Amino acid sequence: MRIAGAVLTGLLGVLLVALGIGGADVGLAIGGSLQGWADGAGGRVVLAFAGLLLVALDMAFVMRALGFGASKAIEFDGPSGHMEVDISALEECLRRTALEDADVTDAAARLRVPHGRSRRPIVCNVDVGVRERVDIPGKGSEIAQRLKRRFLDVVPVEKDPVVNLRMRIRPREDAGAGYTPPSNGAGKPEGAAGAEEPLADVPEFTGERRYGDRDEEAAGT
């Protein structure tokens, strides 16, 4: 976009120089050329499209100058001077940081860095797949705080970044390896609320029974 702006600015400068040197003759020649374009319907469409393109580029330049839009690098002043960190490298760093959690199956990170010296914070949009577990919001908060700390460890910016986390719940493949299913509030796992507790096993009696006196009298009658 900077190249396009430089080209358009150079063409406008050449046009003004030509008008200043050639005078009215150059102006009439340029006006006649534009009039020829405007005589036909196709020419008017081309001129209108070119005008809209120039207006859009001009608005983009103004927005960038005011600090809006995104940048491809994060600039900051370090102890040894001015530094820049590539955004794609930082995105990969945050993705690996998210994957360090045992409950995260996959992750992707995208950064939006305000252009120039804008006062708006850097926005980190992170997508993660989290294995099914209890307290998913708590796990998400833990991951977001870890990502924020890692970001500030790598790039010491003045304003803390904003971490937007989007989680997708993935099924657990190791449900039988120490996984505790969510509780239904009664202290029993889901699906076992109506099940009765199993009775204790009673060993079979195989020995000789000893009768008392009353038992013997009852047996004799």
N, C-alpha and C positions, 0 to 999 in steps of 0.2 A: 504494500500500500504506500509505503514511503517512496518507492520508485515511481509509482504512478503519479503521486503528487509532485515529485520533482519534474517529471516529464511535462505535466500540464502547466506547471509554473514556468518552465522554460519556454513552452510554446506561446504562452501569453506574453512573456517578455519579448520574444522575437516579433510577435505581432505588433506590440506597441513600438518597438524600435523601427519596424518597417513603416508604420504610419507616421512616425516622427520624421523619418528621412524622406520618404516618398511623397508625403503630403496627401492632397486630395485625390491624386490619381490612384494611389495605392488603396485609399479608402473606397473609391468608386469601384475598383476592380474587385475588392473583397465583397462589397455590397452586391455587385452584379452576380458574383459566384453564389452568394447565399440566396439571392433572389431566384436564380436558376434552380437551386435545390428546392425552394419553397413553392415553385410553380406546380410541381407534380405531387400526387398523394404519397408516393413512395419516398420522395425527398423530405416531405414534412414529417413522416414517421421516423426517418433516420435522424433528423434534426431534434425531434422531440425526445427520442431515446438518448441521444448524446447529451442533451440538456439535463435529463433526469439523472444520468450517470454522473455528470459533473456536480450536480447538487448533492447527490448521495456521498460522493467522495469528500466534498467540502464539509458536510455534516460529520463524517467520520473523523476528519482531521480535527474539527472543533471539539468533538467529544473526547478524542485522545488527549488533546491539549488540556482539557478540564479534568483529566484523571479517570475518565470512564474507559470501559473496554478491558481487554486482558493483555497480559504481557507474556513472553516466552521465557523470561528469566526473572529471578528475584535479585534485586540489587540492594546492597547494604554496605555500610562502612565498617570494616574490621580494624583490628589493631595495626595491621600493616598497610592499610589503604582501602581503596574501593574494591568490592568483590561482587561477583555475580554467580548465581547457582542456577543451572538449567532446571526447568520445571519438570521435564520428563524424568530426570534422574531422581528428583525428590519424590515424584509420584511412585517410582519403583521402590524407593526406600520405605515409604509409608505402606505400600502393598506387602512388602516382606515383614514389616513390623506387625501388621494385622495377622499374618499367617503364623507368627510365633505363638499365638494363643492356640491351645490344644483343641478348643471347640470351634475354631474357624476352619472351614474346608476350602474356601476360595475367597479372593479379594481383588478389588480393582479400585484405584484412587485417581481422582481428577482434581487438579488445582485451578482455581481462578484467582489470578493475581491482578489487582488494579494497576492500571498503567500509570507511570510517572510517580509523583509524590502524593498520591491520593491518601486521605486519612481513613479510607475504608479498610477493614481487615481482609486478610487473605482467607479465602473460603476453600476448605478441603471437603470434597464430595466423595465419600468412600462407600462402596458396595461390598458387603461381606455375606458369605453363607455361613450360618451358625448351626451346629448340630442341635437337635432337639434336646432341650434341658429345661429345668425349672428356672424361673426368674430371667426370662430373655431380656427385659428392659435393663435389669441390673448388669447383665453381661455386656449389653451394648454401651452402657455408661462407662464400664471398665475399659472397653476397647477404645472408646473415644478419648478418654483421659490419657491412655497410653500413647495414642497417636499424637495428641497435642504435645506431650512431653518429648517425644522423639523429634517432632518438627522443631521445637524450640532448641533442642540439643544440636541439631544440624544447622539451623538458620536462626541466629539470635535476633529476631525482629522485635521492634519496640511494642507492637500491639499483638496480643495473642490471636492466633488464627481461630476461625470458626470451623468446627468439625461437624459436618452433617453426615450421619450414618444411616444407611439403608440396609436393613437386615433381611435375609431370606432364610427361613428355617429349613434345614436339611435333615433327612431321616438319619438316625444313628445306625451304623453298621455293627457297633460293638455293644448292643443293648444287653448282652449277657455277661459282659466283662465289667462288673462292678457298677452298672448303671442302675440308679434308683428311679423308678417312674414317678411322675408327679403325684402328690397326695391329694385325696379328696376332702381333706379337712378333718377326717375322723381318725387319722393315724394309720389308715390302711391304703395300699396302692389302689389306683383306679381299676375298676373291674372286679374288685374283691370285696366290695362293701357288703354284699348280701351273703357272702360265703361264711359258713360256720367254721369255728376253730376245730381242727382235728382232735379226736380223743387220744389220750395217752395209751400206748400199747400195754395190755395186761398180760403177763406171762401165764401160760397154761399150768394148772396144778397137776403135778404128776406124783407127789409124795403120799405117804400114808397119813390118813386123818386120825387124830386122837379125839375120842368122844369123852365128854364129861359124865358124871353120875346121872344127871337129869336126862342127858341124851340116851344113856343106856336103858333107863326106865321107860322112856318114851318108845324106844325101839322094842322092848319086851312086851309092851301092851299092844 
